[in-house]
Amino acid sequence: MSKKTIWITGGSTGIGKAVAIKFANKGWNVAVSARREELLNELSNTYENIFGFPLDVTDKLKCEEVFNQIKNKFQNIDICFFSIRTLRLFMSISILP
């Protein structure tokens, strides 16, 4: 049986990084995406089964490209874990009588 694969976005810090390390320690292939390539490199240099795929999730075409790169490398993605946050500012205007 081949190793299972998880893809984690937002995986270079915080909860995403913790999940990546947990799965790596359990023997999974871990594909990690984030904007900061240097942090992805630190992870992949520390864990032999963590692989960095730089990505800005606001770029839809790049998301598709990275998804396909991961599928091509591992043949399957068993779990997608999206540990990301996007910030959108909305302005609300209240008019009091």
C-alpha positions as CSV (number, residue, x, y, z in Angstrom):
1,M,0.0,0.0,0.0
2,S,1.4,3.4,-0.9
3,K,1.7,6.3,1.5
4,K,-1.3,8.6,1.9
5,T,-1.0,12.2,0.9
6,I,-2.3,15.4,2.6
7,W,-2.2,18.8,1.0
8,I,-2.1,21.7,3.5
9,T,-2.5,25.3,2.5
10,G,-1.3,27.9,4.9
11,G,1.1,25.2,6.1
12,S,4.2,27.3,6.8
13,T,3.1,28.6,10.2
14,G,0.6,28.1,13.0
15,I,-2.0,25.4,12.9
16,G,-1.2,24.5,9.3
17,K,2.5,23.9,10.2
18,A,1.5,21.9,13.3
19,V,-0.8,19.7,11.2
20,A,1.9,19.2,8.6
21,I,4.4,18.0,11.2
22,K,1.9,15.7,12.8
23,F,1.1,14.0,9.5
24,A,4.7,13.8,8.5
25,N,5.5,12.1,11.8
26,K,2.7,9.6,11.1
27,G,4.5,8.7,7.8
28,W,2.2,10.6,5.3
29,N,3.4,12.5,2.3
30,V,2.7,16.1,3.1
31,A,2.3,18.7,0.4
32,V,2.5,22.1,2.0
33,S,1.5,25.4,0.3
34,A,2.0,29.0,1.5
35,R,3.3,32.3,0.1
36,R,6.6,32.3,2.0
37,E,8.8,29.9,0.1
38,E,11.7,30.3,2.6
39,L,9.4,28.8,5.4
40,L,8.3,26.0,3.1
41,N,12.0,25.2,2.4
42,E,12.7,25.1,6.2
43,L,10.0,22.5,6.6
44,S,11.0,20.4,3.6
45,N,14.7,20.5,4.7
46,T,13.7,19.3,8.2
47,Y,11.2,16.5,7.3
48,E,11.9,14.2,4.4
49,N,8.3,13.6,3.6
50,I,7.2,17.3,3.6
51,F,7.3,18.9,0.2
52,G,6.8,22.7,-0.4
53,F,4.5,24.0,-3.2
54,P,4.6,27.8,-3.1
55,L,1.1,29.3,-3.6
56,D,-0.9,32.4,-3.1
57,V,-4.4,31.1,-2.7
58,T,-6.0,34.2,-4.1
59,D,-4.6,33.2,-7.5
60,K,-7.2,30.8,-8.8
61,L,-5.1,29.6,-11.8
62,K,-2.1,29.0,-9.6
63,C,-4.3,26.9,-7.2
64,E,-5.2,24.7,-10.1
65,E,-1.6,24.4,-11.2
66,V,-0.3,23.5,-7.8
67,F,-3.2,21.0,-7.3
68,N,-2.1,19.3,-10.6
69,Q,1.6,19.3,-9.6
70,I,0.7,17.6,-6.3
71,K,-1.5,15.0,-8.0
72,N,1.3,14.3,-10.6
73,K,3.9,13.9,-7.8
74,F,1.8,11.6,-5.5
75,Q,-0.9,10.3,-7.9
76,N,-3.5,11.0,-5.2
77,I,-4.5,13.5,-2.6
78,D,-6.3,11.8,0.3
79,I,-7.0,14.9,2.4
80,C,-7.0,18.7,1.6
81,F,-6.6,20.8,4.7
82,F,-7.2,24.5,4.1
83,S,-5.6,26.5,7.0
84,I,-5.9,29.9,5.4
85,R,-7.4,33.2,6.0
86,T,-8.3,35.9,3.5
87,L,-9.0,39.4,4.6
88,R,-11.7,41.4,3.0
89,L,-12.5,44.8,4.3
90,F,-16.1,46.0,4.1
91,M,-17.2,49.4,4.9
92,S,-20.5,49.8,6.7
93,I,-22.1,53.1,7.0
94,S,-24.7,53.7,9.6
95,I,-27.0,56.7,9.3
96,L,-28.6,57.6,12.6
97,P,-31.8,59.7,12.6
